[in-house]
Amino acid sequence: MLEIRLNCEHCNIDLPNTSNQAMICTFECTFCKNCVDNVLKNVCPNCGGGFEKRPTRPNSSLKTYPASQKRILKPVTENKFLAKNQSIHPRKR
């Protein structure tokens, strides 16, 4: 079950459940689309994978499975995977 994290780990912008700007990697690291495109170049700084748009949890399920209230903030100062992976399609990394 996705946690539905509510902020970008890099810039701390709010990413509520209904946000069209929330992007996640396979380990659910959560960043906004702007940071994914312009800072991370679609390379997760934590695992080296790519990002996909985070799905929206239906409102009817939020009561039983609420979004996480824990905010993770780890601004990226170095992306150790960027040089190695940015020219490789995420499905081939």
HTML snippet that shows the backbone in 3Dmol.js (N, CA, C, O; Angstrom):
<script src="https://3Dmol.org/build/3Dmol-min.js"></script>
<div id="view" style="width:600px;height:400px;position:relative"></div>
<script>
const pdb = `
ATOM      1  N   MET A   1       0.845  -1.173   0.000  1.00  0.00           N
ATOM      2  CA  MET A   1       0.000   0.000   0.000  1.00  0.00           C
ATOM      3  C   MET A   1       0.893   1.239   0.000  1.00  0.00           C
ATOM      4  O   MET A   1       1.773   1.374   0.850  1.00  0.00           O
ATOM      5  N   LEU A   2       0.668   2.125  -0.936  1.00  0.00           N
ATOM      6  CA  LEU A   2       1.438   3.370  -0.996  1.00  0.00           C
ATOM      7  C   LEU A   2       1.173   4.234   0.237  1.00  0.00           C
ATOM      8  O   LEU A   2       0.053   4.299   0.743  1.00  0.00           O
ATOM      9  N   GLU A   3       2.218   4.885   0.701  1.00  0.00           N
ATOM     10  CA  GLU A   3       2.075   5.795   1.845  1.00  0.00           C
ATOM     11  C   GLU A   3       1.368   7.088   1.457  1.00  0.00           C
ATOM     12  O   GLU A   3       0.725   7.713   2.301  1.00  0.00           O
ATOM     13  N   ILE A   4       1.475   7.497   0.204  1.00  0.00           N
ATOM     14  CA  ILE A   4       0.996   8.803  -0.261  1.00  0.00           C
ATOM     15  C   ILE A   4       1.661   9.890   0.581  1.00  0.00           C
ATOM     16  O   ILE A   4       1.009  10.580   1.365  1.00  0.00           O
ATOM     17  N   ARG A   5       2.965  10.022   0.400  1.00  0.00           N
ATOM     18  CA  ARG A   5       3.729  11.043   1.124  1.00  0.00           C
ATOM     19  C   ARG A   5       3.320  12.422   0.622  1.00  0.00           C
ATOM     20  O   ARG A   5       3.040  12.611  -0.562  1.00  0.00           O
ATOM     21  N   LEU A   6       3.290  13.375   1.537  1.00  0.00           N
ATOM     22  CA  LEU A   6       2.650  14.658   1.254  1.00  0.00           C
ATOM     23  C   LEU A   6       3.575  15.816   0.922  1.00  0.00           C
ATOM     24  O   LEU A   6       3.144  16.969   0.930  1.00  0.00           O
ATOM     25  N   ASN A   7       4.856  15.528   0.626  1.00  0.00           N
ATOM     26  CA  ASN A   7       5.744  16.626   0.257  1.00  0.00           C
ATOM     27  C   ASN A   7       6.866  16.120  -0.641  1.00  0.00           C
ATOM     28  O   ASN A   7       7.149  14.924  -0.703  1.00  0.00           O
ATOM     29  N   CYS A   8       7.490  17.055  -1.328  1.00  0.00           N
ATOM     30  CA  CYS A   8       8.665  16.756  -2.147  1.00  0.00           C
ATOM     31  C   CYS A   8       9.861  16.648  -1.209  1.00  0.00           C
ATOM     32  O   CYS A   8      10.092  17.527  -0.379  1.00  0.00           O
ATOM     33  N   GLU A   9      10.614  15.570  -1.347  1.00  0.00           N
ATOM     34  CA  GLU A   9      11.774  15.360  -0.482  1.00  0.00           C
ATOM     35  C   GLU A   9      12.863  16.403  -0.712  1.00  0.00           C
ATOM     36  O   GLU A   9      13.684  16.639   0.173  1.00  0.00           O
ATOM     37  N   HIS A  10      12.882  17.027  -1.884  1.00  0.00           N
ATOM     38  CA  HIS A  10      13.928  18.009  -2.180  1.00  0.00           C
ATOM     39  C   HIS A  10      13.510  19.429  -1.792  1.00  0.00           C
ATOM     40  O   HIS A  10      14.202  20.085  -1.013  1.00  0.00           O
ATOM     41  N   CYS A  11      12.399  19.902  -2.322  1.00  0.00           N
ATOM     42  CA  CYS A  11      12.033  21.315  -2.114  1.00  0.00           C
ATOM     43  C   CYS A  11      10.940  21.531  -1.072  1.00  0.00           C
ATOM     44  O   CYS A  11      10.629  22.673  -0.733  1.00  0.00           O
ATOM     45  N   ASN A  12      10.356  20.452  -0.563  1.00  0.00           N
ATOM     46  CA  ASN A  12       9.359  20.481   0.496  1.00  0.00           C
ATOM     47  C   ASN A  12       8.013  21.071   0.077  1.00  0.00           C
ATOM     48  O   ASN A  12       7.200  21.405   0.940  1.00  0.00           O
ATOM     49  N   ILE A  13       7.762  21.207  -1.213  1.00  0.00           N
ATOM     50  CA  ILE A  13       6.459  21.685  -1.665  1.00  0.00           C
ATOM     51  C   ILE A  13       5.397  20.654  -1.269  1.00  0.00           C
ATOM     52  O   ILE A  13       5.664  19.453  -1.267  1.00  0.00           O
ATOM     53  N   ASP A  14       4.212  21.123  -0.939  1.00  0.00           N
ATOM     54  CA  ASP A  14       3.121  20.223  -0.580  1.00  0.00           C
ATOM     55  C   ASP A  14       2.661  19.429  -1.795  1.00  0.00           C
ATOM     56  O   ASP A  14       2.502  19.978  -2.885  1.00  0.00           O
ATOM     57  N   LEU A  15       2.450  18.135  -1.597  1.00  0.00           N
ATOM     58  CA  LEU A  15       1.962  17.236  -2.643  1.00  0.00           C
ATOM     59  C   LEU A  15       0.796  16.427  -2.072  1.00  0.00           C
ATOM     60  O   LEU A  15       0.950  15.244  -1.767  1.00  0.00           O
ATOM     61  N   PRO A  16      -0.359  17.058  -1.928  1.00  0.00           N
ATOM     62  CA  PRO A  16      -1.500  16.333  -1.370  1.00  0.00           C
ATOM     63  C   PRO A  16      -1.900  15.160  -2.261  1.00  0.00           C
ATOM     64  O   PRO A  16      -1.440  15.042  -3.396  1.00  0.00           O
ATOM     65  N   ASN A  17      -2.747  14.314  -1.739  1.00  0.00           N
ATOM     66  CA  ASN A  17      -3.204  13.137  -2.465  1.00  0.00           C
ATOM     67  C   ASN A  17      -3.684  13.466  -3.874  1.00  0.00           C
ATOM     68  O   ASN A  17      -3.483  12.673  -4.793  1.00  0.00           O
ATOM     69  N   THR A  18      -4.308  14.609  -4.055  1.00  0.00           N
ATOM     70  CA  THR A  18      -4.885  14.977  -5.349  1.00  0.00           C
ATOM     71  C   THR A  18      -3.896  15.674  -6.290  1.00  0.00           C
ATOM     72  O   THR A  18      -4.274  16.060  -7.396  1.00  0.00           O
ATOM     73  N   SER A  19      -2.655  15.837  -5.876  1.00  0.00           N
ATOM     74  CA  SER A  19      -1.675  16.562  -6.689  1.00  0.00           C
ATOM     75  C   SER A  19      -1.334  15.825  -7.983  1.00  0.00           C
ATOM     76  O   SER A  19      -1.117  14.613  -7.990  1.00  0.00           O
ATOM     77  N   ASN A  20      -1.293  16.580  -9.069  1.00  0.00           N
ATOM     78  CA  ASN A  20      -0.844  16.051 -10.363  1.00  0.00           C
ATOM     79  C   ASN A  20       0.660  16.191 -10.516  1.00  0.00           C
ATOM     80  O   ASN A  20       1.216  15.775 -11.533  1.00  0.00           O
ATOM     81  N   GLN A  21       1.328  16.766  -9.527  1.00  0.00           N
ATOM     82  CA  GLN A  21       2.761  17.031  -9.595  1.00  0.00           C
ATOM     83  C   GLN A  21       3.606  16.010  -8.829  1.00  0.00           C
ATOM     84  O   GLN A  21       4.835  16.084  -8.861  1.00  0.00           O
ATOM     85  N   ALA A  22       2.976  15.070  -8.150  1.00  0.00           N
ATOM     86  CA  ALA A  22       3.705  14.094  -7.335  1.00  0.00           C
ATOM     87  C   ALA A  22       4.261  12.969  -8.200  1.00  0.00           C
ATOM     88  O   ALA A  22       3.537  12.354  -8.984  1.00  0.00           O
ATOM     89  N   MET A  23       5.546  12.712  -8.047  1.00  0.00           N
ATOM     90  CA  MET A  23       6.237  11.656  -8.780  1.00  0.00           C
ATOM     91  C   MET A  23       6.899  10.727  -7.757  1.00  0.00           C
ATOM     92  O   MET A  23       7.409  11.185  -6.735  1.00  0.00           O
ATOM     93  N   ILE A  24       6.887   9.413  -8.041  1.00  0.00           N
ATOM     94  CA  ILE A  24       7.501   8.455  -7.125  1.00  0.00           C
ATOM     95  C   ILE A  24       8.392   7.483  -7.890  1.00  0.00           C
ATOM     96  O   ILE A  24       8.187   7.224  -9.076  1.00  0.00           O
ATOM     97  N   CYS A  25       9.384   6.956  -7.183  1.00  0.00           N
ATOM     98  CA  CYS A  25      10.215   5.888  -7.738  1.00  0.00           C
ATOM     99  C   CYS A  25       9.670   4.563  -7.220  1.00  0.00           C
ATOM    100  O   CYS A  25       8.666   4.541  -6.508  1.00  0.00           O
ATOM    101  N   THR A  26      10.313   3.481  -7.566  1.00  0.00           N
ATOM    102  CA  THR A  26       9.835   2.164  -7.152  1.00  0.00           C
ATOM    103  C   THR A  26       9.867   1.962  -5.642  1.00  0.00           C
ATOM    104  O   THR A  26       9.149   1.109  -5.120  1.00  0.00           O
ATOM    105  N   PHE A  27      10.694   2.738  -4.927  1.00  0.00           N
ATOM    106  CA  PHE A  27      10.752   2.642  -3.471  1.00  0.00           C
ATOM    107  C   PHE A  27       9.899   3.719  -2.806  1.00  0.00           C
ATOM    108  O   PHE A  27       9.951   3.892  -1.588  1.00  0.00           O
ATOM    109  N   GLU A  28       9.122   4.435  -3.597  1.00  0.00           N
ATOM    110  CA  GLU A  28       8.199   5.468  -3.157  1.00  0.00           C
ATOM    111  C   GLU A  28       8.866   6.742  -2.675  1.00  0.00           C
ATOM    112  O   GLU A  28       8.252   7.532  -1.958  1.00  0.00           O
ATOM    113  N   CYS A  29      10.126   6.951  -3.067  1.00  0.00           N
ATOM    114  CA  CYS A  29      10.722   8.270  -2.837  1.00  0.00           C
ATOM    115  C   CYS A  29       9.823   9.245  -3.584  1.00  0.00           C
ATOM    116  O   CYS A  29       9.425   8.969  -4.716  1.00  0.00           O
ATOM    117  N   THR A  30       9.501  10.362  -2.982  1.00  0.00           N
ATOM    118  CA  THR A  30       8.498  11.270  -3.544  1.00  0.00           C
ATOM    119  C   THR A  30       9.106  12.639  -3.804  1.00  0.00           C
ATOM    120  O   THR A  30       9.682  13.264  -2.914  1.00  0.00           O
ATOM    121  N   PHE A  31       8.964  13.085  -5.038  1.00  0.00           N
ATOM    122  CA  PHE A  31       9.464  14.394  -5.455  1.00  0.00           C
ATOM    123  C   PHE A  31       8.419  15.049  -6.342  1.00  0.00           C
ATOM    124  O   PHE A  31       7.575  14.365  -6.921  1.00  0.00           O
ATOM    125  N   CYS A  32       8.470  16.376  -6.452  1.00  0.00           N
ATOM    126  CA  CYS A  32       7.557  17.076  -7.356  1.00  0.00           C
ATOM    127  C   CYS A  32       8.085  16.976  -8.786  1.00  0.00           C
ATOM    128  O   CYS A  32       9.273  16.741  -9.005  1.00  0.00           O
ATOM    129  N   LYS A  33       7.207  17.152  -9.733  1.00  0.00           N
ATOM    130  CA  LYS A  33       7.564  17.040 -11.144  1.00  0.00           C
ATOM    131  C   LYS A  33       8.669  18.023 -11.517  1.00  0.00           C
ATOM    132  O   LYS A  33       9.557  17.686 -12.299  1.00  0.00           O
ATOM    133  N   ASN A  34       8.623  19.224 -10.973  1.00  0.00           N
ATOM    134  CA  ASN A  34       9.651  20.214 -11.273  1.00  0.00           C
ATOM    135  C   ASN A  34      11.034  19.729 -10.849  1.00  0.00           C
ATOM    136  O   ASN A  34      11.988  19.847 -11.618  1.00  0.00           O
ATOM    137  N   CYS A  35      11.158  19.190  -9.646  1.00  0.00           N
ATOM    138  CA  CYS A  35      12.458  18.687  -9.178  1.00  0.00           C
ATOM    139  C   CYS A  35      12.890  17.459  -9.981  1.00  0.00           C
ATOM    140  O   CYS A  35      14.069  17.324 -10.311  1.00  0.00           O
ATOM    141  N   VAL A  36      11.955  16.566 -10.298  1.00  0.00           N
ATOM    142  CA  VAL A  36      12.284  15.378 -11.101  1.00  0.00           C
ATOM    143  C   VAL A  36      12.839  15.797 -12.459  1.00  0.00           C
ATOM    144  O   VAL A  36      13.837  15.241 -12.918  1.00  0.00           O
ATOM    145  N   ASP A  37      12.202  16.769 -13.101  1.00  0.00           N
ATOM    146  CA  ASP A  37      12.613  17.188 -14.450  1.00  0.00           C
ATOM    147  C   ASP A  37      13.868  18.056 -14.448  1.00  0.00           C
ATOM    148  O   ASP A  37      14.756  17.862 -15.279  1.00  0.00           O
ATOM    149  N   ASN A  38      13.949  19.007 -13.526  1.00  0.00           N
ATOM    150  CA  ASN A  38      14.996  20.024 -13.605  1.00  0.00           C
ATOM    151  C   ASN A  38      16.196  19.817 -12.676  1.00  0.00           C
ATOM    152  O   ASN A  38      17.285  20.317 -12.958  1.00  0.00           O
ATOM    153  N   VAL A  39      16.011  19.100 -11.593  1.00  0.00           N
ATOM    154  CA  VAL A  39      17.113  18.873 -10.652  1.00  0.00           C
ATOM    155  C   VAL A  39      17.636  17.451 -10.772  1.00  0.00           C
ATOM    156  O   VAL A  39      18.841  17.227 -10.882  1.00  0.00           O
ATOM    157  N   LEU A  40      16.717  16.492 -10.750  1.00  0.00           N
ATOM    158  CA  LEU A  40      17.100  15.074 -10.707  1.00  0.00           C
ATOM    159  C   LEU A  40      17.247  14.445 -12.086  1.00  0.00           C
ATOM    160  O   LEU A  40      17.833  13.369 -12.213  1.00  0.00           O
ATOM    161  N   LYS A  41      16.719  15.106 -13.131  1.00  0.00           N
ATOM    162  CA  LYS A  41      16.800  14.593 -14.513  1.00  0.00           C
ATOM    163  C   LYS A  41      16.252  13.168 -14.609  1.00  0.00           C
ATOM    164  O   LYS A  41      16.799  12.330 -15.327  1.00  0.00           O
ATOM    165  N   ASN A  42      15.163  12.903 -13.876  1.00  0.00           N
ATOM    166  CA  ASN A  42      14.477  11.608 -13.855  1.00  0.00           C
ATOM    167  C   ASN A  42      15.359  10.473 -13.331  1.00  0.00           C
ATOM    168  O   ASN A  42      15.202   9.322 -13.740  1.00  0.00           O
ATOM    169  N   VAL A  43      16.286  10.799 -12.428  1.00  0.00           N
ATOM    170  CA  VAL A  43      17.128   9.782 -11.782  1.00  0.00           C
ATOM    171  C   VAL A  43      16.965   9.948 -10.270  1.00  0.00           C
ATOM    172  O   VAL A  43      17.338  10.979  -9.710  1.00  0.00           O
ATOM    173  N   CYS A  44      16.408   8.933  -9.617  1.00  0.00           N
ATOM    174  CA  CYS A  44      16.223   8.999  -8.168  1.00  0.00           C
ATOM    175  C   CYS A  44      17.586   9.051  -7.481  1.00  0.00           C
ATOM    176  O   CYS A  44      18.441   8.207  -7.750  1.00  0.00           O
ATOM    177  N   PRO A  45      17.802  10.031  -6.597  1.00  0.00           N
ATOM    178  CA  PRO A  45      19.092  10.135  -5.918  1.00  0.00           C
ATOM    179  C   PRO A  45      19.309   9.046  -4.867  1.00  0.00           C
ATOM    180  O   PRO A  45      20.426   8.859  -4.384  1.00  0.00           O
ATOM    181  N   ASN A  46      18.248   8.334  -4.516  1.00  0.00           N
ATOM    182  CA  ASN A  46      18.337   7.304  -3.488  1.00  0.00           C
ATOM    183  C   ASN A  46      18.568   5.905  -4.054  1.00  0.00           C
ATOM    184  O   ASN A  46      19.224   5.083  -3.415  1.00  0.00           O
ATOM    185  N   CYS A  47      18.032   5.623  -5.258  1.00  0.00           N
ATOM    186  CA  CYS A  47      18.144   4.263  -5.811  1.00  0.00           C
ATOM    187  C   CYS A  47      18.632   4.222  -7.253  1.00  0.00           C
ATOM    188  O   CYS A  47      19.026   3.160  -7.736  1.00  0.00           O
ATOM    189  N   GLY A  48      18.615   5.356  -7.951  1.00  0.00           N
ATOM    190  CA  GLY A  48      19.057   5.396  -9.338  1.00  0.00           C
ATOM    191  C   GLY A  48      17.969   5.085 -10.348  1.00  0.00           C
ATOM    192  O   GLY A  48      18.211   5.140 -11.553  1.00  0.00           O
ATOM    193  N   GLY A  49      16.788   4.763  -9.879  1.00  0.00           N
ATOM    194  CA  GLY A  49      15.676   4.449 -10.771  1.00  0.00           C
ATOM    195  C   GLY A  49      15.013   5.688 -11.332  1.00  0.00           C
ATOM    196  O   GLY A  49      15.413   6.814 -11.034  1.00  0.00           O
ATOM    197  N   GLY A  50      14.001   5.472 -12.143  1.00  0.00           N
ATOM    198  CA  GLY A  50      13.231   6.567 -12.723  1.00  0.00           C
ATOM    199  C   GLY A  50      11.981   6.844 -11.908  1.00  0.00           C
ATOM    200  O   GLY A  50      11.725   6.190 -10.898  1.00  0.00           O
ATOM    201  N   PHE A  51      11.219   7.808 -12.353  1.00  0.00           N
ATOM    202  CA  PHE A  51      10.008   8.225 -11.663  1.00  0.00           C
ATOM    203  C   PHE A  51       8.785   8.036 -12.540  1.00  0.00           C
ATOM    204  O   PHE A  51       8.862   8.075 -13.768  1.00  0.00           O
ATOM    205  N   GLU A  52       7.656   7.830 -11.879  1.00  0.00           N
ATOM    206  CA  GLU A  52       6.347   7.759 -12.514  1.00  0.00           C
ATOM    207  C   GLU A  52       5.399   8.637 -11.724  1.00  0.00           C
ATOM    208  O   GLU A  52       5.634   8.927 -10.551  1.00  0.00           O
ATOM    209  N   LYS A  53       4.316   9.061 -12.378  1.00  0.00           N
ATOM    210  CA  LYS A  53       3.305   9.862 -11.696  1.00  0.00           C
ATOM    211  C   LYS A  53       2.679   9.030 -10.582  1.00  0.00           C
ATOM    212  O   LYS A  53       2.303   7.876 -10.788  1.00  0.00           O
ATOM    213  N   ARG A  54       2.573   9.628  -9.406  1.00  0.00           N
ATOM    214  CA  ARG A  54       1.948   8.928  -8.280  1.00  0.00           C
ATOM    215  C   ARG A  54       0.442   8.868  -8.495  1.00  0.00           C
ATOM    216  O   ARG A  54      -0.176   9.874  -8.844  1.00  0.00           O
ATOM    217  N   PRO A  55      -0.155   7.692  -8.288  1.00  0.00           N
ATOM    218  CA  PRO A  55      -1.616   7.616  -8.432  1.00  0.00           C
ATOM    219  C   PRO A  55      -2.321   8.342  -7.295  1.00  0.00           C
ATOM    220  O   PRO A  55      -1.741   8.574  -6.235  1.00  0.00           O
ATOM    221  N   THR A  56      -3.568   8.694  -7.528  1.00  0.00           N
ATOM    222  CA  THR A  56      -4.397   9.339  -6.520  1.00  0.00           C
ATOM    223  C   THR A  56      -5.237   8.280  -5.838  1.00  0.00           C
ATOM    224  O   THR A  56      -5.898   7.482  -6.503  1.00  0.00           O
ATOM    225  N   ARG A  57      -5.216   8.267  -4.519  1.00  0.00           N
ATOM    226  CA  ARG A  57      -6.050   7.325  -3.771  1.00  0.00           C
ATOM    227  C   ARG A  57      -7.487   7.838  -3.784  1.00  0.00           C
ATOM    228  O   ARG A  57      -7.716   9.014  -3.500  1.00  0.00           O
ATOM    229  N   PRO A  58      -8.453   6.993  -4.104  1.00  0.00           N
ATOM    230  CA  PRO A  58      -9.854   7.433  -4.116  1.00  0.00           C
ATOM    231  C   PRO A  58     -10.279   7.975  -2.757  1.00  0.00           C
ATOM    232  O   PRO A  58      -9.887   7.448  -1.716  1.00  0.00           O
ATOM    233  N   ASN A  59     -11.075   9.024  -2.778  1.00  0.00           N
ATOM    234  CA  ASN A  59     -11.542   9.636  -1.528  1.00  0.00           C
ATOM    235  C   ASN A  59     -12.213   8.617  -0.613  1.00  0.00           C
ATOM    236  O   ASN A  59     -12.083   8.697   0.608  1.00  0.00           O
ATOM    237  N   SER A  60     -12.927   7.664  -1.197  1.00  0.00           N
ATOM    238  CA  SER A  60     -13.623   6.667  -0.387  1.00  0.00           C
ATOM    239  C   SER A  60     -12.653   5.770   0.387  1.00  0.00           C
ATOM    240  O   SER A  60     -13.041   5.162   1.384  1.00  0.00           O
ATOM    241  N   SER A  61     -11.414   5.682  -0.054  1.00  0.00           N
ATOM    242  CA  SER A  61     -10.420   4.839   0.624  1.00  0.00           C
ATOM    243  C   SER A  61      -9.563   5.606   1.623  1.00  0.00           C
ATOM    244  O   SER A  61      -8.870   4.999   2.440  1.00  0.00           O
ATOM    245  N   LEU A  62      -9.604   6.934   1.564  1.00  0.00           N
ATOM    246  CA  LEU A  62      -8.752   7.731   2.446  1.00  0.00           C
ATOM    247  C   LEU A  62      -9.106   7.583   3.926  1.00  0.00           C
ATOM    248  O   LEU A  62      -8.234   7.724   4.783  1.00  0.00           O
ATOM    249  N   LYS A  63     -10.359   7.303   4.232  1.00  0.00           N
ATOM    250  CA  LYS A  63     -10.745   7.132   5.640  1.00  0.00           C
ATOM    251  C   LYS A  63     -10.121   5.869   6.211  1.00  0.00           C
ATOM    252  O   LYS A  63      -9.656   5.861   7.351  1.00  0.00           O
ATOM    253  N   THR A  64     -10.111   4.822   5.434  1.00  0.00           N
ATOM    254  CA  THR A  64      -9.540   3.551   5.888  1.00  0.00           C
ATOM    255  C   THR A  64      -8.023   3.532   5.730  1.00  0.00           C
ATOM    256  O   THR A  64      -7.308   3.000   6.579  1.00  0.00           O
ATOM    257  N   TYR A  65      -7.545   4.110   4.649  1.00  0.00           N
ATOM    258  CA  TYR A  65      -6.110   4.133   4.330  1.00  0.00           C
ATOM    259  C   TYR A  65      -5.662   5.566   4.091  1.00  0.00           C
ATOM    260  O   TYR A  65      -5.468   5.967   2.943  1.00  0.00           O
ATOM    261  N   PRO A  66      -5.495   6.347   5.158  1.00  0.00           N
ATOM    262  CA  PRO A  66      -5.142   7.764   4.992  1.00  0.00           C
ATOM    263  C   PRO A  66      -3.730   7.952   4.456  1.00  0.00           C
ATOM    264  O   PRO A  66      -2.874   7.075   4.565  1.00  0.00           O
ATOM    265  N   ALA A  67      -3.520   9.120   3.877  1.00  0.00           N
ATOM    266  CA  ALA A  67      -2.174   9.491   3.420  1.00  0.00           C
ATOM    267  C   ALA A  67      -1.268   9.637   4.633  1.00  0.00           C
ATOM    268  O   ALA A  67      -1.729   9.941   5.733  1.00  0.00           O
ATOM    269  N   SER A  68       0.009   9.422   4.425  1.00  0.00           N
ATOM    270  CA  SER A  68       0.990   9.557   5.501  1.00  0.00           C
ATOM    271  C   SER A  68       1.043  11.005   5.973  1.00  0.00           C
ATOM    272  O   SER A  68       0.904  11.932   5.175  1.00  0.00           O
ATOM    273  N   GLN A  69       1.240  11.189   7.251  1.00  0.00           N
ATOM    274  CA  GLN A  69       1.414  12.537   7.799  1.00  0.00           C
ATOM    275  C   GLN A  69       2.889  12.853   8.038  1.00  0.00           C
ATOM    276  O   GLN A  69       3.243  13.977   8.394  1.00  0.00           O
ATOM    277  N   LYS A  70       3.750  11.840   7.834  1.00  0.00           N
ATOM    278  CA  LYS A  70       5.193  12.014   8.021  1.00  0.00           C
ATOM    279  C   LYS A  70       5.764  12.726   6.799  1.00  0.00           C
ATOM    280  O   LYS A  70       5.537  12.300   5.666  1.00  0.00           O
ATOM    281  N   ARG A  71       6.493  13.795   7.024  1.00  0.00           N
ATOM    282  CA  ARG A  71       7.133  14.525   5.934  1.00  0.00           C
ATOM    283  C   ARG A  71       8.613  14.161   5.904  1.00  0.00           C
ATOM    284  O   ARG A  71       9.287  14.177   6.934  1.00  0.00           O
ATOM    285  N   ILE A  72       9.104  13.838   4.730  1.00  0.00           N
ATOM    286  CA  ILE A  72      10.516  13.507   4.556  1.00  0.00           C
ATOM    287  C   ILE A  72      11.159  14.645   3.785  1.00  0.00           C
ATOM    288  O   ILE A  72      10.705  14.998   2.697  1.00  0.00           O
ATOM    289  N   LEU A  73      12.209  15.216   4.341  1.00  0.00           N
ATOM    290  CA  LEU A  73      12.923  16.305   3.681  1.00  0.00           C
ATOM    291  C   LEU A  73      14.411  15.972   3.676  1.00  0.00           C
ATOM    292  O   LEU A  73      15.075  15.998   4.711  1.00  0.00           O
ATOM    293  N   LYS A  74      14.916  15.658   2.485  1.00  0.00           N
ATOM    294  CA  LYS A  74      16.337  15.359   2.302  1.00  0.00           C
ATOM    295  C   LYS A  74      16.788  16.070   1.020  1.00  0.00           C
ATOM    296  O   LYS A  74      16.965  15.425  -0.014  1.00  0.00           O
ATOM    297  N   PRO A  75      16.974  17.400   1.082  1.00  0.00           N
ATOM    298  CA  PRO A  75      17.366  18.124  -0.125  1.00  0.00           C
ATOM    299  C   PRO A  75      18.590  17.473  -0.783  1.00  0.00           C
ATOM    300  O   PRO A  75      19.551  17.098  -0.110  1.00  0.00           O
ATOM    301  N   VAL A  76      18.530  17.353  -2.088  1.00  0.00           N
ATOM    302  CA  VAL A  76      19.585  16.688  -2.844  1.00  0.00           C
ATOM    303  C   VAL A  76      20.750  17.647  -3.052  1.00  0.00           C
ATOM    304  O   VAL A  76      20.598  18.687  -3.694  1.00  0.00           O
ATOM    305  N   THR A  77      21.899  17.299  -2.514  1.00  0.00           N
ATOM    306  CA  THR A  77      23.102  18.083  -2.742  1.00  0.00           C
ATOM    307  C   THR A  77      24.009  17.389  -3.745  1.00  0.00           C
ATOM    308  O   THR A  77      24.828  18.021  -4.411  1.00  0.00           O
ATOM    309  N   GLU A  78      23.843  16.066  -3.836  1.00  0.00           N
ATOM    310  CA  GLU A  78      24.606  15.290  -4.809  1.00  0.00           C
ATOM    311  C   GLU A  78      23.767  14.085  -5.210  1.00  0.00           C
ATOM    312  O   GLU A  78      23.236  13.374  -4.356  1.00  0.00           O
ATOM    313  N   ASN A  79      23.652  13.861  -6.505  1.00  0.00           N
ATOM    314  CA  ASN A  79      22.931  12.696  -7.013  1.00  0.00           C
ATOM    315  C   ASN A  79      23.973  11.741  -7.566  1.00  0.00           C
ATOM    316  O   ASN A  79      24.384  11.860  -8.720  1.00  0.00           O
ATOM    317  N   LYS A  80      24.398  10.796  -6.743  1.00  0.00           N
ATOM    318  CA  LYS A  80      25.484   9.884  -7.129  1.00  0.00           C
ATOM    319  C   LYS A  80      25.125   8.996  -8.315  1.00  0.00           C
ATOM    320  O   LYS A  80      26.013   8.402  -8.927  1.00  0.00           O
ATOM    321  N   PHE A  81      23.845   8.894  -8.649  1.00  0.00           N
ATOM    322  CA  PHE A  81      23.417   8.050  -9.760  1.00  0.00           C
ATOM    323  C   PHE A  81      23.224   8.828 -11.065  1.00  0.00           C
ATOM    324  O   PHE A  81      23.054   8.220 -12.122  1.00  0.00           O
ATOM    325  N   LEU A  82      23.247  10.154 -11.008  1.00  0.00           N
ATOM    326  CA  LEU A  82      22.878  10.973 -12.160  1.00  0.00           C
ATOM    327  C   LEU A  82      23.781  10.753 -13.370  1.00  0.00           C
ATOM    328  O   LEU A  82      23.281  10.426 -14.446  1.00  0.00           O
ATOM    329  N   ALA A  83      25.075  10.920 -13.229  1.00  0.00           N
ATOM    330  CA  ALA A  83      25.989  10.809 -14.377  1.00  0.00           C
ATOM    331  C   ALA A  83      25.908   9.431 -15.022  1.00  0.00           C
ATOM    332  O   ALA A  83      25.957   9.309 -16.246  1.00  0.00           O
ATOM    333  N   LYS A  84      25.786   8.408 -14.206  1.00  0.00           N
ATOM    334  CA  LYS A  84      25.758   7.034 -14.708  1.00  0.00           C
ATOM    335  C   LYS A  84      24.436   6.685 -15.399  1.00  0.00           C
ATOM    336  O   LYS A  84      24.429   5.914 -16.358  1.00  0.00           O
ATOM    337  N   ASN A  85      23.323   7.241 -14.922  1.00  0.00           N
ATOM    338  CA  ASN A  85      22.010   6.776 -15.368  1.00  0.00           C
ATOM    339  C   ASN A  85      21.176   7.722 -16.213  1.00  0.00           C
ATOM    340  O   ASN A  85      20.186   7.285 -16.798  1.00  0.00           O
ATOM    341  N   GLN A  86      21.528   8.997 -16.305  1.00  0.00           N
ATOM    342  CA  GLN A  86      20.623   9.921 -16.977  1.00  0.00           C
ATOM    343  C   GLN A  86      20.457   9.649 -18.467  1.00  0.00           C
ATOM    344  O   GLN A  86      19.444  10.040 -19.047  1.00  0.00           O
ATOM    345  N   SER A  87      21.415   8.995 -19.096  1.00  0.00           N
ATOM    346  CA  SER A  87      21.282   8.708 -20.530  1.00  0.00           C
ATOM    347  C   SER A  87      20.720   7.315 -20.793  1.00  0.00           C
ATOM    348  O   SER A  87      20.581   6.918 -21.950  1.00  0.00           O
ATOM    349  N   ILE A  88      20.392   6.566 -19.736  1.00  0.00           N
ATOM    350  CA  ILE A  88      19.828   5.228 -19.877  1.00  0.00           C
ATOM    351  C   ILE A  88      18.342   5.279 -19.531  1.00  0.00           C
ATOM    352  O   ILE A  88      17.960   5.813 -18.490  1.00  0.00           O
ATOM    353  N   HIS A  89      17.515   4.727 -20.399  1.00  0.00           N
ATOM    354  CA  HIS A  89      16.069   4.703 -20.137  1.00  0.00           C
ATOM    355  C   HIS A  89      15.824   4.015 -18.787  1.00  0.00           C
ATOM    356  O   HIS A  89      16.462   3.003 -18.492  1.00  0.00           O
ATOM    357  N   PRO A  90      14.909   4.549 -17.962  1.00  0.00           N
ATOM    358  CA  PRO A  90      14.685   3.986 -16.628  1.00  0.00           C
ATOM    359  C   PRO A  90      14.371   2.482 -16.631  1.00  0.00           C
ATOM    360  O   PRO A  90      14.743   1.783 -15.689  1.00  0.00           O
ATOM    361  N   ARG A  91      13.712   1.983 -17.646  1.00  0.00           N
ATOM    362  CA  ARG A  91      13.384   0.553 -17.685  1.00  0.00           C
ATOM    363  C   ARG A  91      14.575  -0.318 -18.057  1.00  0.00           C
ATOM    364  O   ARG A  91      14.482  -1.545 -18.021  1.00  0.00           O
ATOM    365  N   LYS A  92      15.695   0.307 -18.413  1.00  0.00           N
ATOM    366  CA  LYS A  92      16.891  -0.449 -18.792  1.00  0.00           C
ATOM    367  C   LYS A  92      18.042  -0.213 -17.820  1.00  0.00           C
ATOM    368  O   LYS A  92      19.149  -0.693 -18.059  1.00  0.00           O
ATOM    369  N   ARG A  93      17.811   0.504 -16.746  1.00  0.00           N
ATOM    370  CA  ARG A  93      18.874   0.771 -15.772  1.00  0.00           C
ATOM    371  C   ARG A  93      19.170  -0.449 -14.950  1.00  0.00           C
ATOM    372  O   ARG A  93      20.038  -0.411 -14.078  1.00  0.00           O
TER     373      ARG A  93
END
`;
const viewer = $3Dmol.createViewer("view");
viewer.addModel(pdb, "pdb");
viewer.setStyle({}, {cartoon: {color: "spectrum"}});
viewer.zoomTo();
viewer.render();
</script>
